[in-house]
């Protein structure tokens, strides 16, 4: 997800849609009169990340929640990787951003650093893991606040910007294990209510966050998923030979596990067979 420093006119109403490139680049600038470029002034910067006098060399230091670096890559982790890489690129290209804001990628022990960052500091803590690390360790690494891009983050952080991607554990609880669903349904409302701002990836997700009481609508900004990372793919490596030889209609289901598709599998297996061809109708 490449972030471009372009001018976008955003809606005036709260909870409105913001271009994700402009939204996240707005996190990289200090809020101060007469110091911002005109192209960045319409990105809701003022209400997303306020300036702070503390930090290194007078810069506010925001800790980026790097727990996603310890997790296998699904869409949520991909989102976080692309945003962090793009923030680093912006800081590298724009000296004004680099002078005004410090970003620190804080990670639990054992995290595999897969990002080549030139402007964002990278640090690995000495202890902690999981949700306990989010709550007890991470907040100490950001003098101005915490930026969490993967649903979870510290409930008691002084300032917390969090991206909650969806409310699927509320909408389709049977698609998740009992422990996983319980953790999400317990923690997400706490995080959403305490966070300074909440980003999400679509209007539907925003509506669901409000419907299930995860956060108030006026906190929400929509920062959509990007597509630019797909431009770096080699399409030849994504070919599935089986699809070339299938002669009957098929449904291709994509996901990180089979659990969400269990219901669809059962439904397909229960369909009656055609009396002549033997195929399920």
Number of C-alpha atoms within 10 A of each C-alpha: 21 19 23 15 17 14 15 16 15 15 13 10 8 11 19 17 22 22 19 24 23 25 26 24 23 24 23 24 27 22 20 10 6 7 11 15 12 10 13 20 17 20 25 20 21 16 12 22 23 16 16 17 12 13 15 11 12 13 20 24 24 28 28 27 27 28 25 24 21 17 12 11 14 11 14 19 20 18 23 22 19 20 22 23 19 20 25 23 18 21 23 16 12 13 10 17 20 19 15 19 22 25 25 20 22 26 30 24 16 13 17 13 14 8 13 10 17 12 18 21 14 18 16 15 16 10 11 16 18 11 15 12 19 23 18 15 19 25 26 14 20 25 20 24 24 29 24 24 28 20 22 23 32 28 21 15 22 15 23 27 26 25 27 26 24 19 24 17 18 16 11 11 16 15 17 14 11 10 9 11 17 14 12 17 18 11 17 22 17 19 24 29 16 20 23 19 22 32 29 25 21 17 17 12 18 28 17 18 26 16 14 13 15 23 24 17 17 13 19 27 26 23 23 20 20 18 12 12 12 10 8 8 10 9 9 7 7 8 10 9 8 7 10 8 8 9 7 6 6 8 5 6 9 9 10 10 9 12 14 17 14 13 13 12 12 10 10 12 11 11 11 11 12 10 9 6 8 9 11 12 11
